Amino acid sequence: MHVDQGERKSILRSRLRTARVARELAASVDIDAQISRHICDLLETIPVTANSVVALYVAMPFEPSVNSARKDLRELGVTVLVPVVSGHDLFWAADGDERCWERNSFGTLEPNLDDAISSAQALPMCAAIIIPAHAIDPFGFRLGQGKGFYDRALAELAGLERSPLLIGVTFESEFLPDVPTQAHDIPVDASVTELSVRWFNTPD
């Protein structure tokens, strides 16, 4: 029986979501610290400075958290942008006090849309974009949530002379030999897990 790439993605995504729910939640704080440390170490190679802009995500339930990286970068003076969902697109607003934020339809905390700018405005300014994934393969291809938000956002980088560094984040068990791909998929330059940093496309 022939299964197309879209169906393969759906099957794999379902299996990985089940595994995430079953993961030992007590270890989540330690994993956040380990992943965030790897992210900050990797960003030093660009390098990221107080004048830099970096886009990070706010984790959905059971996603690898990057809260420590967000905090550390803000303390360095980096402008940290986090996503805000608007219809089928991502907008971006300055990171800050989550107590003032509200949960969107996916259960993720986000700033007010009134304070956000479009991906076309925000992402070309970034030195790096840290992207959540369900899985990443040795070619840098990632499996997302299936809604296409990041695919549409990253498409705004097409044609730039110098693109931001794209960093995908998964758990170590989600680095897989093969991820189903389609024509619109954009590979990341590097991946980070709680155990490792892997480069797929080393910047100049």
N, C-alpha and C positions, 0 to 999 in steps of 0.2 A: 504494500500500500504506500503510495506517494504522500509524503507530508511536506507542505511547503514551509518556507522559512518563518513565516508569520505564525503558523501553527506550532512549529518547533519552539519559537520564542515563548508562546503561551504555555506550553507544557513545561518547559524549563523554569519559567517564572513561577508557576504554581508550586513546583517542587521546592524551589529555593525559599519561597515565602513560608511554606510549612516548616522548613528547617529553621528559619529565623525565629518563628514563634516558639519552637521547642528549645531554642538556645538558652543556656543558663543565664538568667537575667542578673543574678548576683554579680556576675563578672563585668557588667556593662560599664561601670565607672572605670575600672582598670583598662578595659579595651579602649574607651574614649581617650584616656591619657596616653596610651601607647600609639594609637592612630594619630592623635594630635601632635605628638612629639615628632613622628615621622614626617607629617605635613610641614611642620615648621622647619625641620632640618632640610627638607627638600627645597623649601622656598628660599632658604639662605643661599642656595646655589644660583638663583636667578641674577642678582639678589633682590629680595623685597626689602624696601626701606620705609621710613616714616612717610615718604612722599608717594608710596605705592597704593594702588587700589586692588583688592582681592575679593572675589566673589566666593562665598561659602554657602552651603545649604544648612537649613535647620532640619534635623532628622525627623522623619516620620516614625511612628511606632515600629520598633524592631529593626530600624536602619542603624548602621554604624554612626555613632554620635561623634561630632567634631566640636563640641562645646569648648573644650580646653583650647583648641587652636583659635577659635573665634576670640576668646578672651585674651590669649597671649598676643595675638596680632593687634587687637585694639590697644592693648597696653603699650605696644611698640609705636603707636601712632598711625598705624596703617588704617586706611579707610576700608572698612569691611562692609560689603554689600550682601544682603540676604534676599532670597526670592519672595515675591508676592504673586499669587495666582490671580489672573484676571481673564475670565473666559477660558480660551484655549492657549493663552500666552503667559509667559513669566515677565513680570516687572521686577525692579530691584530697588531696595531702600536701605538706608544705613542701619547697620546692626545697633542694638541698644537694649533697653530694659524690656525684657519679655513680659513683665507684669502689665505693661500697657498694650500688649498685643492681643489679637483674637485668633481663634482656631478657624482654619478654612474648612472646606468640605472634605478634605483628606485627613483632617485631624491634626494638621501641622500649625504651629504658632507662626504668625507673620505680622509685620507692621501694617499700618494703615496704607491703603492703596494711594491715598492722596499725597503721601510722602515719597512715592516711588516713580522711577523713570523706566522707559522701555529697554528691552534687551539691546536694541539697535543703538541706543545712547550709552548704556552702561557697560556692556561687555568689551567693546573696543578699548576702553580706558584701563582695563584690568591687566595686571601683570600675570595673574593666574586665576583660573576658575576651577574650584573644587566641586566635583560632580558625584552625586550618589549613584550607585549601581547595584544591581542584583548579582552580576557576575562580570568578569573581565577575562579575556583570553590573551595568549602570548603576542597577539598582534595589536592589542590595545582596544579591541572592539568590546563594547559594554552592552549589557542587557539592562534596560531601564524598567520603569514601572509600566510601560506600554501605552502611556497617554501621549507621548511625543513632545512633552514640554521642553525638554532640553534639546531635542533634535531641532525644533523650531528656533529656540534661542541661539544655539550655536551656529545655525545657518546664517545668522547676521554677521558672522566673522568672515564669511567668504570674500576673497579678494583683498584682504588686508595684507600689507607688506610684511608686517610682523604681528602674528597672532599671539594671544595670551597662552601661557602654558596650561594645558588641560590635564587635570589630575583626577582620576577616578578612584572612588573609595568603596571597598568591600571588606568583608571578613576574609581571612586567609583561606577558609574552606571554599570560598566562592571564586577563587582564581582557577579557571577551568581550561582544559586543553582546547576547547572550541566553543564559541558562542555563535548562534545563528545570526547572520547579517543580511541586511537589505540595502538597496542603493542609497538610501538617505542616511545611513549610519555613519557617524563621524568618530574615528578612533581617538582615544585619549593619548597623551604623550607619556604619561607615567601612571602607575597605580600605587596605592597605599593600602596596606592592611595593618592589623595589629602586630604582625610579625615582620613585615618586609616593605621595601620600596623597590619597584620594578620600573625601569625605563624602557620605552618602546621607540621613542623618537627624541634623541638628545638635542636640546637647543644649541644654536651656534654660540 
